[in-house]
């Protein structure tokens, strides 16, 4: 349980840094990857969802 929340917080931080880097460099692929990673991190930390399940859920929402 705690590991999902910890990994979720880490994924949110990584996603935010990728978003920021993508915005600075003008690379919108990196920016959108950062947004996706932040959404996965939020699901992990708030809903206590495993990483694989959160990725599948986000991919289903995006498609």
C-alpha positions in Angstrom: 0.0 0.0 0.0 2.6 2.5 1.0 4.9 1.6 -1.9 2.1 2.6 -4.4 1.8 6.0 -2.8 5.5 6.5 -2.7 6.0 5.4 -6.3 3.0 7.6 -7.3 4.6 10.7 -5.7 7.9 9.9 -7.5 6.1 9.5 -10.8 4.3 12.8 -10.3 7.7 14.5 -9.7 9.3 12.9 -12.8 6.3 13.9 -14.9 6.4 17.5 -13.7 10.1 17.7 -14.5 9.4 16.2 -18.0 6.6 18.7 -18.6 8.8 21.6 -17.6 11.7 20.4 -19.8 9.3 19.9 -22.7 8.0 23.4 -22.3 11.4 24.9 -22.0 12.8 23.1 -25.1 9.5 23.3 -27.1 9.3 19.5 -27.4 5.7 18.7 -27.1 6.2 15.0 -27.1 8.2 15.2 -23.9 5.6 17.6 -22.5 2.7 15.2 -23.2 4.7 12.2 -21.8 5.2 14.2 -18.7 1.4 14.8 -18.4 0.8 11.1 -18.9 3.3 10.2 -16.2 1.8 12.7 -13.7 -1.7 11.2 -14.3 -0.3 7.7 -13.7 1.3 9.0 -10.5 -1.9 10.5 -9.3 -3.8 7.3 -9.8 -1.1 5.4 -7.9 -1.0 7.7 -4.9 -4.6 8.7 -4.5 -6.4 5.5 -5.6 -3.7 3.1 -4.3 -3.5 1.5 -7.7 -0.5 -0.5 -8.9 1.7 1.0 -11.6 0.7 -1.4 -14.3 -3.0 -1.0 -13.7 -2.7 2.8 -13.6 -0.9 2.7 -17.0 -3.6 0.5 -18.6 -6.3 2.8 -17.2 -4.7 6.0 -18.6 -4.0 4.3 -21.9 -7.7 3.3 -22.1 -8.8 6.9 -21.4 -6.4 8.4 -24.0 -7.5 6.1 -26.8 
